[in-house]
Amino acid sequence: MKGWAESKNPVLEKLIEKYLCQRVRARGGIPYKFMSPGRRNVPDRLCLFPQGELFFVECKAPGKTPTDGQWREIARLQAFGFEVYVVTNYAEVDEIWGARL
């Protein structure tokens, strides 16, 4: 995806999330925007793939980190056996698939 990494504009969280969605779709997946009424701090995206593969992704702008509440929710999901990734740049989005191989 030439152009994403070379952009001279500041990288915003929404651009990282958009890139994630493009990469998920390119791999045959569905990047659902994850919102849970009555439950705060859930990750931004629920990424679903054929054969029941899924993982969660929290997107942050470069230099930002999840809030304490988000870290607690990430830990809760991981305790249930789900994979949860936190990404702050395009390279970290691409690394998700390297970590999954």
Biopython code that builds the backbone (N, CA, C, O; Angstrom):
import numpy as np
from Bio.PDB.StructureBuilder import StructureBuilder

atoms = [
    (1, "MET", "N", (0.840, -1.171, 0.000)),
    (1, "MET", "CA", (0.000, 0.000, 0.000)),
    (1, "MET", "C", (0.892, 1.243, 0.000)),
    (1, "MET", "O", (1.032, 1.944, 1.002)),
    (2, "LYS", "N", (1.467, 1.473, -1.130)),
    (2, "LYS", "CA", (2.387, 2.594, -1.260)),
    (2, "LYS", "C", (1.676, 3.906, -0.945)),
    (2, "LYS", "O", (0.516, 4.106, -1.305)),
    (3, "GLY", "N", (2.377, 4.770, -0.285)),
    (3, "GLY", "CA", (1.833, 6.080, 0.015)),
    (3, "GLY", "C", (1.492, 6.271, 1.482)),
    (3, "GLY", "O", (1.627, 7.376, 2.007)),
    (4, "TRP", "N", (1.055, 5.224, 2.146)),
    (4, "TRP", "CA", (0.673, 5.366, 3.552)),
    (4, "TRP", "C", (1.878, 5.749, 4.401)),
    (4, "TRP", "O", (1.820, 6.702, 5.178)),
    (5, "ALA", "N", (2.953, 5.013, 4.254)),
    (5, "ALA", "CA", (4.111, 5.242, 5.110)),
    (5, "ALA", "C", (4.849, 6.526, 4.737)),
    (5, "ALA", "O", (5.517, 7.122, 5.582)),
    (6, "GLU", "N", (4.734, 6.959, 3.468)),
    (6, "GLU", "CA", (5.492, 8.124, 3.036)),
    (6, "GLU", "C", (4.772, 9.448, 3.283)),
    (6, "GLU", "O", (5.326, 10.507, 2.988)),
    (7, "SER", "N", (3.565, 9.412, 3.812)),
    (7, "SER", "CA", (2.793, 10.639, 4.000)),
    (7, "SER", "C", (3.538, 11.622, 4.895)),
    (7, "SER", "O", (4.099, 11.239, 5.922)),
    (8, "LYS", "N", (3.540, 12.891, 4.495)),
    (8, "LYS", "CA", (4.207, 13.918, 5.293)),
    (8, "LYS", "C", (3.236, 14.576, 6.269)),
    (8, "LYS", "O", (3.655, 15.385, 7.098)),
    (9, "ASN", "N", (1.959, 14.248, 6.187)),
    (9, "ASN", "CA", (0.969, 14.789, 7.110)),
    (9, "ASN", "C", (1.036, 14.042, 8.437)),
    (9, "ASN", "O", (1.446, 12.882, 8.473)),
    (10, "PRO", "N", (0.640, 14.690, 9.518)),
    (10, "PRO", "CA", (0.636, 13.985, 10.793)),
    (10, "PRO", "C", (-0.336, 12.802, 10.738)),
    (10, "PRO", "O", (-1.411, 12.891, 10.144)),
    (11, "VAL", "N", (0.057, 11.716, 11.356)),
    (11, "VAL", "CA", (-0.764, 10.516, 11.340)),
    (11, "VAL", "C", (-1.795, 10.618, 12.456)),
    (11, "VAL", "O", (-1.450, 10.744, 13.631)),
    (12, "LEU", "N", (-3.042, 10.563, 12.075)),
    (12, "LEU", "CA", (-4.134, 10.622, 13.028)),
    (12, "LEU", "C", (-4.635, 9.215, 13.309)),
    (12, "LEU", "O", (-4.464, 8.308, 12.495)),
    (13, "GLU", "N", (-5.253, 9.043, 14.468)),
    (13, "GLU", "CA", (-5.803, 7.746, 14.830)),
    (13, "GLU", "C", (-6.766, 7.230, 13.760)),
    (13, "GLU", "O", (-6.749, 6.045, 13.429)),
    (14, "LYS", "N", (-7.596, 8.107, 13.224)),
    (14, "LYS", "CA", (-8.582, 7.663, 12.234)),
    (14, "LYS", "C", (-7.909, 7.154, 10.960)),
    (14, "LYS", "O", (-8.463, 6.288, 10.282)),
    (15, "LEU", "N", (-6.729, 7.674, 10.619)),
    (15, "LEU", "CA", (-6.017, 7.183, 9.440)),
    (15, "LEU", "C", (-5.431, 5.798, 9.687)),
    (15, "LEU", "O", (-5.424, 4.954, 8.792)),
    (16, "ILE", "N", (-4.942, 5.568, 10.897)),
    (16, "ILE", "CA", (-4.437, 4.240, 11.250)),
    (16, "ILE", "C", (-5.585, 3.236, 11.232)),
    (16, "ILE", "O", (-5.431, 2.117, 10.743)),
    (17, "GLU", "N", (-6.729, 3.638, 11.763)),
    (17, "GLU", "CA", (-7.899, 2.765, 11.765)),
    (17, "GLU", "C", (-8.370, 2.476, 10.330)),
    (17, "GLU", "O", (-8.747, 1.346, 10.020)),
    (18, "LYS", "N", (-8.350, 3.469, 9.477)),
    (18, "LYS", "CA", (-8.732, 3.280, 8.072)),
    (18, "LYS", "C", (-7.780, 2.302, 7.385)),
    (18, "LYS", "O", (-8.212, 1.432, 6.629)),
    (19, "TYR", "N", (-6.493, 2.449, 7.650)),
    (19, "TYR", "CA", (-5.493, 1.541, 7.089)),
    (19, "TYR", "C", (-5.735, 0.120, 7.584)),
    (19, "TYR", "O", (-5.681, -0.828, 6.800)),
    (20, "LEU", "N", (-6.002, -0.035, 8.882)),
    (20, "LEU", "CA", (-6.317, -1.353, 9.444)),
    (20, "LEU", "C", (-7.485, -1.980, 8.688)),
    (20, "LEU", "O", (-7.415, -3.142, 8.288)),
    (21, "CYS", "N", (-8.549, -1.223, 8.494)),
    (21, "CYS", "CA", (-9.739, -1.740, 7.809)),
    (21, "CYS", "C", (-9.410, -2.195, 6.390)),
    (21, "CYS", "O", (-9.898, -3.232, 5.941)),
    (22, "GLN", "N", (-8.591, -1.431, 5.690)),
    (22, "GLN", "CA", (-8.196, -1.812, 4.332)),
    (22, "GLN", "C", (-7.404, -3.116, 4.339)),
    (22, "GLN", "O", (-7.607, -3.977, 3.483)),
    (23, "ARG", "N", (-6.509, -3.257, 5.300)),
    (23, "ARG", "CA", (-5.683, -4.469, 5.381)),
    (23, "ARG", "C", (-6.531, -5.687, 5.747)),
    (23, "ARG", "O", (-6.317, -6.773, 5.207)),
    (24, "VAL", "N", (-7.478, -5.520, 6.649)),
    (24, "VAL", "CA", (-8.361, -6.623, 7.032)),
    (24, "VAL", "C", (-9.185, -7.065, 5.824)),
    (24, "VAL", "O", (-9.275, -8.258, 5.535)),
    (25, "ARG", "N", (-9.785, -6.105, 5.119)),
    (25, "ARG", "CA", (-10.589, -6.436, 3.937)),
    (25, "ARG", "C", (-9.740, -7.118, 2.861)),
    (25, "ARG", "O", (-10.204, -8.047, 2.201)),
    (26, "ALA", "N", (-8.494, -6.655, 2.683)),
    (26, "ALA", "CA", (-7.604, -7.249, 1.682)),
    (26, "ALA", "C", (-7.304, -8.709, 1.990)),
    (26, "ALA", "O", (-6.954, -9.476, 1.093)),
    (27, "ARG", "N", (-7.437, -9.092, 3.245)),
    (27, "ARG", "CA", (-7.201, -10.478, 3.657)),
    (27, "ARG", "C", (-8.508, -11.266, 3.791)),
    (27, "ARG", "O", (-8.532, -12.355, 4.365)),
    (28, "GLY", "N", (-9.583, -10.704, 3.259)),
    (28, "GLY", "CA", (-10.854, -11.415, 3.260)),
    (28, "GLY", "C", (-11.654, -11.303, 4.541)),
    (28, "GLY", "O", (-12.580, -12.083, 4.765)),
    (29, "GLY", "N", (-11.306, -10.339, 5.387)),
    (29, "GLY", "CA", (-11.988, -10.186, 6.665)),
    (29, "GLY", "C", (-12.980, -9.044, 6.704)),
    (29, "GLY", "O", (-13.132, -8.288, 5.744)),
    (30, "ILE", "N", (-13.652, -8.939, 7.837)),
    (30, "ILE", "CA", (-14.608, -7.862, 8.083)),
    (30, "ILE", "C", (-14.138, -7.096, 9.318)),
    (30, "ILE", "O", (-14.025, -7.688, 10.392)),
    (31, "PRO", "N", (-13.862, -5.806, 9.197)),
    (31, "PRO", "CA", (-13.400, -5.005, 10.346)),
    (31, "PRO", "C", (-14.561, -4.243, 10.992)),
    (31, "PRO", "O", (-14.739, -3.051, 10.744)),
    (32, "TYR", "N", (-15.336, -4.924, 11.809)),
    (32, "TYR", "CA", (-16.470, -4.264, 12.442)),
    (32, "TYR", "C", (-16.010, -3.182, 13.414)),
    (32, "TYR", "O", (-15.068, -3.381, 14.181)),
    (33, "LYS", "N", (-16.682, -2.043, 13.373)),
    (33, "LYS", "CA", (-16.488, -1.016, 14.399)),
    (33, "LYS", "C", (-17.154, -1.575, 15.636)),
    (33, "LYS", "O", (-18.345, -1.884, 15.614)),
    (34, "PHE", "N", (-16.408, -1.708, 16.707)),
    (34, "PHE", "CA", (-16.917, -2.363, 17.903)),
    (34, "PHE", "C", (-17.355, -1.317, 18.916)),
    (34, "PHE", "O", (-16.548, -0.539, 19.423)),
    (35, "MET", "N", (-18.640, -1.317, 19.196)),
    (35, "MET", "CA", (-19.200, -0.454, 20.232)),
    (35, "MET", "C", (-20.113, -1.317, 21.087)),
    (35, "MET", "O", (-20.867, -2.141, 20.571)),
    (36, "SER", "N", (-20.040, -1.128, 22.360)),
    (36, "SER", "CA", (-20.845, -1.929, 23.269)),
    (36, "SER", "C", (-21.606, -0.995, 24.201)),
    (36, "SER", "O", (-21.035, -0.479, 25.162)),
    (37, "PRO", "N", (-22.884, -0.775, 23.929)),
    (37, "PRO", "CA", (-23.667, 0.098, 24.805)),
    (37, "PRO", "C", (-23.614, -0.410, 26.252)),
    (37, "PRO", "O", (-23.789, -1.600, 26.516)),
    (38, "GLY", "N", (-23.376, 0.498, 27.156)),
    (38, "GLY", "CA", (-23.306, 0.126, 28.565)),
    (38, "GLY", "C", (-21.948, -0.400, 29.001)),
    (38, "GLY", "O", (-21.745, -0.693, 30.179)),
    (39, "ARG", "N", (-21.008, -0.523, 28.052)),
    (39, "ARG", "CA", (-19.659, -0.993, 28.407)),
    (39, "ARG", "C", (-18.646, -0.074, 27.749)),
    (39, "ARG", "O", (-18.508, -0.053, 26.526)),
    (40, "ARG", "N", (-17.951, 0.672, 28.561)),
    (40, "ARG", "CA", (-16.952, 1.604, 28.050)),
    (40, "ARG", "C", (-15.623, 0.909, 27.833)),
    (40, "ARG", "O", (-15.382, -0.188, 28.337)),
    (41, "ASN", "N", (-14.771, 1.570, 27.073)),
    (41, "ASN", "CA", (-13.371, 1.176, 26.910)),
    (41, "ASN", "C", (-13.124, -0.051, 26.051)),
    (41, "ASN", "O", (-12.029, -0.613, 26.089)),
    (42, "VAL", "N", (-14.111, -0.479, 25.278)),
    (42, "VAL", "CA", (-13.883, -1.629, 24.405)),
    (42, "VAL", "C", (-12.968, -1.232, 23.253)),
    (42, "VAL", "O", (-12.943, -0.061, 22.875)),
    (43, "PRO", "N", (-12.207, -2.185, 22.676)),
    (43, "PRO", "CA", (-11.334, -1.862, 21.543)),
    (43, "PRO", "C", (-12.126, -1.308, 20.360)),
    (43, "PRO", "O", (-13.334, -1.521, 20.253)),
    (44, "ASP", "N", (-11.430, -0.597, 19.476)),
    (44, "ASP", "CA", (-12.061, 0.064, 18.337)),
    (44, "ASP", "C", (-12.651, -0.902, 17.313)),
    (44, "ASP", "O", (-13.745, -0.667, 16.799)),
    (45, "ARG", "N", (-11.941, -1.976, 17.017)),
    (45, "ARG", "CA", (-12.340, -2.867, 15.931)),
    (45, "ARG", "C", (-12.362, -4.333, 16.364)),
    (45, "ARG", "O", (-11.511, -4.799, 17.122)),
    (46, "LEU", "N", (-13.357, -5.030, 15.857)),
    (46, "LEU", "CA", (-13.478, -6.478, 15.973)),
    (46, "LEU", "C", (-13.248, -7.006, 14.563)),
    (46, "LEU", "O", (-14.065, -6.773, 13.672)),
    (47, "CYS", "N", (-12.155, -7.707, 14.358)),
    (47, "CYS", "CA", (-11.767, -8.166, 13.026)),
    (47, "CYS", "C", (-12.112, -9.643, 12.892)),
    (47, "CYS", "O", (-11.577, -10.488, 13.610)),
    (48, "LEU", "N", (-13.021, -9.943, 11.954)),
    (48, "LEU", "CA", (-13.525, -11.303, 11.749)),
    (48, "LEU", "C", (-13.019, -11.858, 10.425)),
    (48, "LEU", "O", (-12.942, -11.145, 9.425)),
    (49, "PHE", "N", (-12.675, -13.152, 10.437)),
    (49, "PHE", "CA", (-12.162, -13.825, 9.253)),
    (49, "PHE", "C", (-12.841, -15.174, 9.076)),
    (49, "PHE", "O", (-13.433, -15.698, 10.019)),
    (50, "PRO", "N", (-12.760, -15.742, 7.876)),
    (50, "PRO", "CA", (-13.332, -17.074, 7.655)),
    (50, "PRO", "C", (-12.761, -18.102, 8.646)),
    (50, "PRO", "O", (-11.676, -17.920, 9.198)),
    (51, "GLN", "N", (-13.505, -19.156, 8.846)),
    (51, "GLN", "CA", (-13.158, -20.236, 9.773)),
    (51, "GLN", "C", (-13.145, -19.782, 11.235)),
    (51, "GLN", "O", (-12.482, -20.394, 12.072)),
    (52, "GLY", "N", (-13.871, -18.721, 11.534)),
    (52, "GLY", "CA", (-14.049, -18.311, 12.920)),
    (52, "GLY", "C", (-12.877, -17.585, 13.557)),
    (52, "GLY", "O", (-12.859, -17.413, 14.776)),
    (53, "GLU", "N", (-11.910, -17.159, 12.781)),
    (53, "GLU", "CA", (-10.775, -16.413, 13.332)),
    (53, "GLU", "C", (-11.213, -14.992, 13.638)),
    (53, "GLU", "O", (-11.888, -14.356, 12.829)),
    (54, "LEU", "N", (-10.829, -14.492, 14.811)),
    (54, "LEU", "CA", (-11.140, -13.104, 15.154)),
    (54, "LEU", "C", (-10.126, -12.561, 16.130)),
    (54, "LEU", "O", (-9.477, -13.304, 16.866)),
    (55, "PHE", "N", (-10.005, -11.252, 16.120)),
    (55, "PHE", "CA", (-9.188, -10.551, 17.109)),
    (55, "PHE", "C", (-9.682, -9.123, 17.223)),
    (55, "PHE", "O", (-10.405, -8.634, 16.355)),
    (56, "PHE", "N", (-9.290, -8.460, 18.290)),
    (56, "PHE", "CA", (-9.670, -7.081, 18.564)),
    (56, "PHE", "C", (-8.466, -6.185, 18.329)),
    (56, "PHE", "O", (-7.322, -6.607, 18.502)),
    (57, "VAL", "N", (-8.734, -4.926, 17.927)),
    (57, "VAL", "CA", (-7.653, -3.963, 17.736)),
    (57, "VAL", "C", (-8.064, -2.613, 18.323)),
    (57, "VAL", "O", (-9.144, -2.097, 18.034)),
    (58, "GLU", "N", (-7.192, -2.059, 19.143)),
    (58, "GLU", "CA", (-7.334, -0.700, 19.657)),
    (58, "GLU", "C", (-6.348, 0.170, 18.879)),
    (58, "GLU", "O", (-5.145, -0.086, 18.903)),
    (59, "CYS", "N", (-6.846, 1.186, 18.198)),
    (59, "CYS", "CA", (-6.007, 2.092, 17.424)),
    (59, "CYS", "C", (-5.733, 3.354, 18.235)),
    (59, "CYS", "O", (-6.628, 3.892, 18.886)),
    (60, "LYS", "N", (-4.500, 3.813, 18.188)),
    (60, "LYS", "CA", (-4.080, 5.038, 18.859)),
    (60, "LYS", "C", (-3.191, 5.840, 17.921)),
    (60, "LYS", "O", (-2.523, 5.277, 17.053)),
    (61, "ALA", "N", (-3.186, 7.139, 18.098)),
    (61, "ALA", "CA", (-2.268, 7.993, 17.350)),
    (61, "ALA", "C", (-0.841, 7.723, 17.842)),
    (61, "ALA", "O", (-0.649, 7.304, 18.983)),
    (62, "PRO", "N", (0.156, 7.962, 16.986)),
    (62, "PRO", "CA", (1.535, 7.764, 17.414)),
    (62, "PRO", "C", (1.833, 8.516, 18.710)),
    (62, "PRO", "O", (1.467, 9.681, 18.866)),
    (63, "GLY", "N", (2.497, 7.834, 19.628)),
    (63, "GLY", "CA", (2.855, 8.437, 20.906)),
    (63, "GLY", "C", (1.771, 8.352, 21.963)),
    (63, "GLY", "O", (2.012, 8.688, 23.122)),
    (64, "LYS", "N", (0.583, 7.910, 21.584)),
    (64, "LYS", "CA", (-0.523, 7.776, 22.550)),
    (64, "LYS", "C", (-0.611, 6.337, 23.037)),
    (64, "LYS", "O", (-0.173, 5.414, 22.350)),
    (65, "THR", "N", (-1.175, 6.150, 24.215)),
    (65, "THR", "CA", (-1.372, 4.812, 24.769)),
    (65, "THR", "C", (-2.813, 4.681, 25.253)),
    (65, "THR", "O", (-3.477, 5.685, 25.508)),
    (66, "PRO", "N", (-3.297, 3.446, 25.382)),
    (66, "PRO", "CA", (-4.648, 3.265, 25.912)),
    (66, "PRO", "C", (-4.781, 3.831, 27.326)),
    (66, "PRO", "O", (-3.806, 3.912, 28.073)),
    (67, "THR", "N", (-5.992, 4.213, 27.670)),
    (67, "THR", "CA", (-6.269, 4.696, 29.024)),
    (67, "THR", "C", (-6.247, 3.513, 29.989)),
    (67, "THR", "O", (-6.238, 2.359, 29.561)),
    (68, "ASP", "N", (-6.237, 3.795, 31.272)),
    (68, "ASP", "CA", (-6.274, 2.715, 32.267)),
    (68, "ASP", "C", (-7.504, 1.831, 32.067)),
    (68, "ASP", "O", (-7.416, 0.608, 32.171)),
    (69, "GLY", "N", (-8.644, 2.447, 31.781)),
    (69, "GLY", "CA", (-9.865, 1.681, 31.546)),
    (69, "GLY", "C", (-9.753, 0.788, 30.317)),
    (69, "GLY", "O", (-10.249, -0.339, 30.317)),
    (70, "GLN", "N", (-9.104, 1.289, 29.274)),
    (70, "GLN", "CA", (-8.906, 0.479, 28.069)),
    (70, "GLN", "C", (-7.964, -0.689, 28.346)),
    (70, "GLN", "O", (-8.186, -1.798, 27.860)),
    (71, "TRP", "N", (-6.912, -0.439, 29.129)),
    (71, "TRP", "CA", (-6.002, -1.539, 29.484)),
    (71, "TRP", "C", (-6.743, -2.607, 30.286)),
    (71, "TRP", "O", (-6.508, -3.799, 30.087)),
    (72, "ARG", "N", (-7.629, -2.196, 31.183)),
    (72, "ARG", "CA", (-8.411, -3.180, 31.954)),
    (72, "ARG", "C", (-9.303, -4.006, 31.033)),
    (72, "ARG", "O", (-9.422, -5.220, 31.203)),
    (73, "GLU", "N", (-9.925, -3.353, 30.064)),
    (73, "GLU", "CA", (-10.793, -4.085, 29.129)),
    (73, "GLU", "C", (-9.976, -5.009, 28.241)),
    (73, "GLU", "O", (-10.410, -6.124, 27.954)),
    (74, "ILE", "N", (-8.808, -4.572, 27.803)),
    (74, "ILE", "CA", (-7.907, -5.425, 27.024)),
    (74, "ILE", "C", (-7.530, -6.655, 27.840)),
    (74, "ILE", "O", (-7.571, -7.774, 27.328)),
    (75, "ALA", "N", (-7.165, -6.459, 29.100)),
    (75, "ALA", "CA", (-6.799, -7.581, 29.971)),
    (75, "ALA", "C", (-7.987, -8.528, 30.162)),
    (75, "ALA", "O", (-7.808, -9.745, 30.189)),
    (76, "ARG", "N", (-9.173, -7.987, 30.293)),
    (76, "ARG", "CA", (-10.376, -8.809, 30.454)),
    (76, "ARG", "C", (-10.588, -9.691, 29.225)),
    (76, "ARG", "O", (-10.850, -10.887, 29.352)),
    (77, "LEU", "N", (-10.476, -9.105, 28.047)),
    (77, "LEU", "CA", (-10.649, -9.880, 26.818)),
    (77, "LEU", "C", (-9.562, -10.936, 26.663)),
    (77, "LEU", "O", (-9.839, -12.058, 26.239)),
    (78, "GLN", "N", (-8.332, -10.581, 27.005)),
    (78, "GLN", "CA", (-7.237, -11.539, 26.922)),
    (78, "GLN", "C", (-7.434, -12.691, 27.911)),
    (78, "GLN", "O", (-7.080, -13.831, 27.611)),
    (79, "ALA", "N", (-7.990, -12.404, 29.069)),
    (79, "ALA", "CA", (-8.264, -13.457, 30.062)),
    (79, "ALA", "C", (-9.295, -14.448, 29.528)),
    (79, "ALA", "O", (-9.319, -15.605, 29.949)),
    (80, "PHE", "N", (-10.141, -14.005, 28.609)),
    (80, "PHE", "CA", (-11.111, -14.891, 27.966)),
    (80, "PHE", "C", (-10.496, -15.627, 26.778)),
    (80, "PHE", "O", (-11.167, -16.428, 26.126)),
    (81, "GLY", "N", (-9.219, -15.357, 26.498)),
    (81, "GLY", "CA", (-8.517, -16.058, 25.430)),
    (81, "GLY", "C", (-8.501, -15.353, 24.087)),
    (81, "GLY", "O", (-8.064, -15.934, 23.094)),
    (82, "PHE", "N", (-8.969, -14.107, 24.035)),
    (82, "PHE", "CA", (-8.975, -13.366, 22.776)),
    (82, "PHE", "C", (-7.655, -12.632, 22.571)),
    (82, "PHE", "O", (-7.011, -12.203, 23.528)),
    (83, "GLU", "N", (-7.266, -12.496, 21.305)),
    (83, "GLU", "CA", (-6.096, -11.696, 20.971)),
    (83, "GLU", "C", (-6.543, -10.244, 20.840)),
    (83, "GLU", "O", (-7.557, -9.948, 20.208)),
    (84, "VAL", "N", (-5.772, -9.345, 21.445)),
    (84, "VAL", "CA", (-6.059, -7.917, 21.366)),
    (84, "VAL", "C", (-4.749, -7.208, 21.027)),
    (84, "VAL", "O", (-3.741, -7.385, 21.711)),
    (85, "TYR", "N", (-4.776, -6.415, 19.977)),
    (85, "TYR", "CA", (-3.603, -5.665, 19.541)),
    (85, "TYR", "C", (-3.835, -4.177, 19.754)),
    (85, "TYR", "O", (-4.951, -3.683, 19.597)),
    (86, "VAL", "N", (-2.775, -3.472, 20.112)),
    (86, "VAL", "CA", (-2.798, -2.014, 20.178)),
    (86, "VAL", "C", (-1.831, -1.541, 19.097)),
    (86, "VAL", "O", (-0.662, -1.926, 19.087)),
    (87, "VAL", "N", (-2.327, -0.706, 18.191)),
    (87, "VAL", "CA", (-1.494, -0.222, 17.089)),
    (87, "VAL", "C", (-1.446, 1.299, 17.105)),
    (87, "VAL", "O", (-2.448, 1.969, 17.358)),
    (88, "THR", "N", (-0.255, 1.829, 16.827)),
    (88, "THR", "CA", (-0.068, 3.280, 16.821)),
    (88, "THR", "C", (0.530, 3.785, 15.508)),
    (88, "THR", "O", (0.793, 4.979, 15.361)),
    (89, "ASN", "N", (0.744, 2.877, 14.559)),
    (89, "ASN", "CA", (1.274, 3.284, 13.257)),
    (89, "ASN", "C", (0.990, 2.191, 12.237)),
    (89, "ASN", "O", (0.521, 1.109, 12.589)),
    (90, "TYR", "N", (1.274, 2.477, 10.982)),
    (90, "TYR", "CA", (0.975, 1.544, 9.899)),
    (90, "TYR", "C", (1.795, 0.256, 10.014)),
    (90, "TYR", "O", (1.283, -0.832, 9.750)),
    (91, "ALA", "N", (3.056, 0.378, 10.404)),
    (91, "ALA", "CA", (3.909, -0.809, 10.521)),
    (91, "ALA", "C", (3.356, -1.776, 11.571)),
    (91, "ALA", "O", (3.411, -2.990, 11.379)),
    (92, "GLU", "N", (2.827, -1.251, 12.676)),
    (92, "GLU", "CA", (2.250, -2.132, 13.699)),
    (92, "GLU", "C", (1.000, -2.836, 13.180)),
    (92, "GLU", "O", (0.730, -3.974, 13.564)),
    (93, "VAL", "N", (0.240, -2.177, 12.316)),
    (93, "VAL", "CA", (-0.900, -2.850, 11.685)),
    (93, "VAL", "C", (-0.393, -4.031, 10.868)),
    (93, "VAL", "O", (-0.925, -5.136, 10.972)),
    (94, "ASP", "N", (0.630, -3.802, 10.060)),
    (94, "ASP", "CA", (1.189, -4.870, 9.234)),
    (94, "ASP", "C", (1.787, -5.993, 10.080)),
    (94, "ASP", "O", (1.756, -7.154, 9.673)),
    (95, "GLU", "N", (2.327, -5.664, 11.245)),
    (95, "GLU", "CA", (2.932, -6.669, 12.126)),
    (95, "GLU", "C", (1.903, -7.633, 12.716)),
    (95, "GLU", "O", (2.265, -8.730, 13.140)),
    (96, "ILE", "N", (0.641, -7.248, 12.749)),
    (96, "ILE", "CA", (-0.385, -8.146, 13.296)),
    (96, "ILE", "C", (-0.331, -9.480, 12.567)),
    (96, "ILE", "O", (-0.390, -10.533, 13.203)),
    (97, "TRP", "N", (-0.220, -9.452, 11.239)),
    (97, "TRP", "CA", (-0.225, -10.709, 10.490)),
    (97, "TRP", "C", (1.066, -11.461, 10.654)),
    (97, "TRP", "O", (1.067, -12.690, 10.584)),
    (98, "GLY", "N", (2.171, -10.772, 10.870)),
    (98, "GLY", "CA", (3.430, -11.476, 11.156)),
    (98, "GLY", "C", (3.348, -12.202, 12.484)),
    (98, "GLY", "O", (3.894, -13.296, 12.626)),
    (99, "ALA", "N", (2.674, -11.610, 13.458)),
    (99, "ALA", "CA", (2.527, -12.213, 14.785)),
    (99, "ALA", "C", (1.574, -13.402, 14.744)),
    (99, "ALA", "O", (1.620, -14.265, 15.621)),
    (100, "ARG", "N", (0.725, -13.452, 13.747)),
    (100, "ARG", "CA", (-0.308, -14.499, 13.671)),
    (100, "ARG", "C", (0.138, -15.693, 12.833)),
    (100, "ARG", "O", (-0.562, -16.705, 12.809)),
    (101, "LEU", "N", (1.272, -15.613, 12.149)),
    (101, "LEU", "CA", (1.709, -16.727, 11.295)),
    (101, "LEU", "C", (2.443, -17.780, 12.064)),
    (101, "LEU", "O", (2.873, -18.779, 11.487)),
]
sb = StructureBuilder()
sb.init_structure("model")
sb.init_model(0)
sb.init_chain("A")
sb.init_seg("    ")
for serial, (resi, resn, name, xyz) in enumerate(atoms, 1):
    if name == "N":
        sb.init_residue(resn, " ", resi, " ")
    sb.init_atom(name, np.array(xyz, "f"), 0.0, 1.0, " ", f" {name:<3s}", serial, name[0])
structure = sb.get_structure()
